[in-house]
Amino acid sequence: MRKHRETTIALRLLLGLLALLTAAGAAQAEDCEGQDLLQPEIRDSEQGRLNTEMTVAYSTNVLGCDKVYLRNYEGTLRPPTFWVKPGDRINMQLNNNLPPTNMEHPTDSNVPHGFNITNFHTHGWHISPTGNSDNVLLELEPGHGLYYEFNLPEDHPAGTFWYHPHKHGSTAMQVASAMAGVLIVEGGLDNNPQIAAARDQIMILQQIPYKLNDDQVGTIEDFTQLQGEYTRPTFVNGQVHPIIRMKPGEVQRWRFVQAGILELVHLSLEGHKLNVIAWDGLATGSIDAYETVELAPGNRVDVLIQAGAAGTYKLMKQAEQPDQSLRNEYTNEELVATLVVEGDPNPMDLPQSSALAQYKPFRDITPNQLDSQKDVIFAKNGSSSFFNINGVPFSPNEVPWQLQLGDYEQWNLSSDDQNHPFHIHVNPFMVVKIGDRELNPPRWMDTILVRKGQPVVFYTYYKRYIGSFVFHCHILNHEDQGMMRLVEIVP
């Protein structure tokens, strides 16, 4: 009897200890997620100029409950947001404080390599691609610095753009490590009274495929990590399932940037419409209510959210069937963030579409303006691991496609093997057709998803800048393995 009682007491003590450990674990898990959404540091231009410095280095941070040791800008998972205006001049000193790489440069440039060599790309900006401007052909070795000068034209569109490294061979490795930040060009829609009154929420969406090493520290050092099964959540500004707070009736402007490398994100907000006012930073000239919005890697969307009644609402990433995803496999539905509506009502108005028409940055291109056309076919080289465009993988020594300054062109995009997001530098384009569907009105973008069996047609024209730059698949491990081509705009 005594032995039985002692066993019972011991069992109760053990169960109590387990309960305490479980509660502590649950409390720790709660501490790892569900915190209020944090915003990146702001760096503003003054009197037409922004002088700044950025450093690339390894740094230790916390993602969810995990300690991670990743390549970062400024030692943080939330690098600065730059707020500038059309006509501004941005002077930046970029320092590469990563350690020297032990990898030899491969004979084939499409073998991923040089993971600690970097540069700087202003995704979506219409600026010069040459010299020390948005020149992705530059390479910044570890231990060195590079002075950049970005000059925004006076007529540059206002909107949401972003930055990330773009050195061929290491782009995917670095962007997957959360090396991505936001560029805001002020003006345009900001001048609408209803939008001006709305609070800005910047949300950088990332899928960061780190693996825990023997010391339980997350790292990204093996290129195969970028292509395998993604088990991490979609992070928002380096946080897991953050909370966004609003008052009933309040309007906020949510700027989404899909800075992941291999995930298609379909977003929906429980109980609310997503009122789209800009795609890829470019004002649509209207306000359009959506149940879901689709973001491929590289895409941005600006939406106005008008909070409903007090309560808690889920911002969800929708499930994807294999033929709709970017990895040819089913992806689960996932909580991204939580909207908490609370407090005293703060009734605000959404703008009318008629009031936004004036902010559309470009006049639509018509078919009778077109001078020529180009065909782009995404494909994979048979059973090999290399990707190509029009049957040819990227070569830094290739003769660029020549484009005539001032020309208007039609581009026909298609994919032979899977779904690929197309992105071209410097000049945005007007999407007129996806599959059998004519877009009415057409949509101005700089990145568009090309699904297998659903060709995309867009119109574009080459304004102001000459020089060489690239277009590529924005699944960045595809780009690093050859799915990129050089183009050159000539006088």
Stockholm file with secondary structure:
# STOCKHOLM 1.0

chainA/1-491         MRKHRETTIALRLLLGLLALLTAAGAAQAEDCEGQDLLQPEIRDSEQGRLNTEMTVAYSTNVLGCDKVYLRNYEGTLRPPTFWVKPGDRINMQLNNNLPPTNMEHPTDSNVPHGFNITNFHTHGWHISPTGNSDNVLLELEPGHGLYYEFNLPEDHPAGTFWYHPHKHGSTAMQVASAMAGVLIVEGGLDNNPQIAAARDQIMILQQIPYKLNDDQVGTIEDFTQLQGEYTRPTFVNGQVHPIIRMKPGEVQRWRFVQAGILELVHLSLEGHKLNVIAWDGLATGSIDAYETVELAPGNRVDVLIQAGAAGTYKLMKQAEQPDQSLRNEYTNEELVATLVVEGDPNPMDLPQSSALAQYKPFRDITPNQLDSQKDVIFAKNGSSSFFNINGVPFSPNEVPWQLQLGDYEQWNLSSDDQNHPFHIHVNPFMVVKIGDRELNPPRWMDTILVRKGQPVVFYTYYKRYIGSFVFHCHILNHEDQGMMRLVEIVP
#=GR chainA/1-491 SS CHHHHHHHHHHHHHHHHHHHHHHHHHHHHHHHSCCBCCCCCEEECBTTEEEEEEEEEEEEEEETTEEEEEEEETTBSSCCEEEECTTCEEEEEEEECSCCCCCCCCSSTTSCCCTTCBCCEEETCCSCCSTTSSCTTCCBCTTCEEEEEEECCTTCCCEEEEEECCCTTTHHHHHTTTCCEEEEECSGGGGSHHHHTSEEEEEEEECCCCEECTTSEEECCCGGGGTSCCCSCCEETTBSSCEEEECTTCEEEEEEEECCSSCCEEEEETTCCEEEEEETTEEEEEEEEESCEEECTTCEEEEEEECCSSEEEEEEECCBCTTTSSSSSCBCCEEEEEEEECSSCCCCCCCCHHHHGGGCCSCCCCGGGCCEEEEEEEEECTTSSCEEETTBCCCTTSCCEEEETTCEEEEEEEESSSCEEEEESSCCEEEEEETTEEEEEEEEESEEEEBTTBCEEEEEECCSCCEEEEEEESSHHHHHTTCEEEEEEEC
#=GC SS_cons         CHHHHHHHHHHHHHHHHHHHHHHHHHHHHHHHSCCBCCCCCEEECBTTEEEEEEEEEEEEEEETTEEEEEEEETTBSSCCEEEECTTCEEEEEEEECSCCCCCCCCSSTTSCCCTTCBCCEEETCCSCCSTTSSCTTCCBCTTCEEEEEEECCTTCCCEEEEEECCCTTTHHHHHTTTCCEEEEECSGGGGSHHHHTSEEEEEEEECCCCEECTTSEEECCCGGGGTSCCCSCCEETTBSSCEEEECTTCEEEEEEEECCSSCCEEEEETTCCEEEEEETTEEEEEEEEESCEEECTTCEEEEEEECCSSEEEEEEECCBCTTTSSSSSCBCCEEEEEEEECSSCCCCCCCCHHHHGGGCCSCCCCGGGCCEEEEEEEEECTTSSCEEETTBCCCTTSCCEEEETTCEEEEEEEESSSCEEEEESSCCEEEEEETTEEEEEEEEESEEEEBTTBCEEEEEECCSCCEEEEEEESSHHHHHTTCEEEEEEEC
//
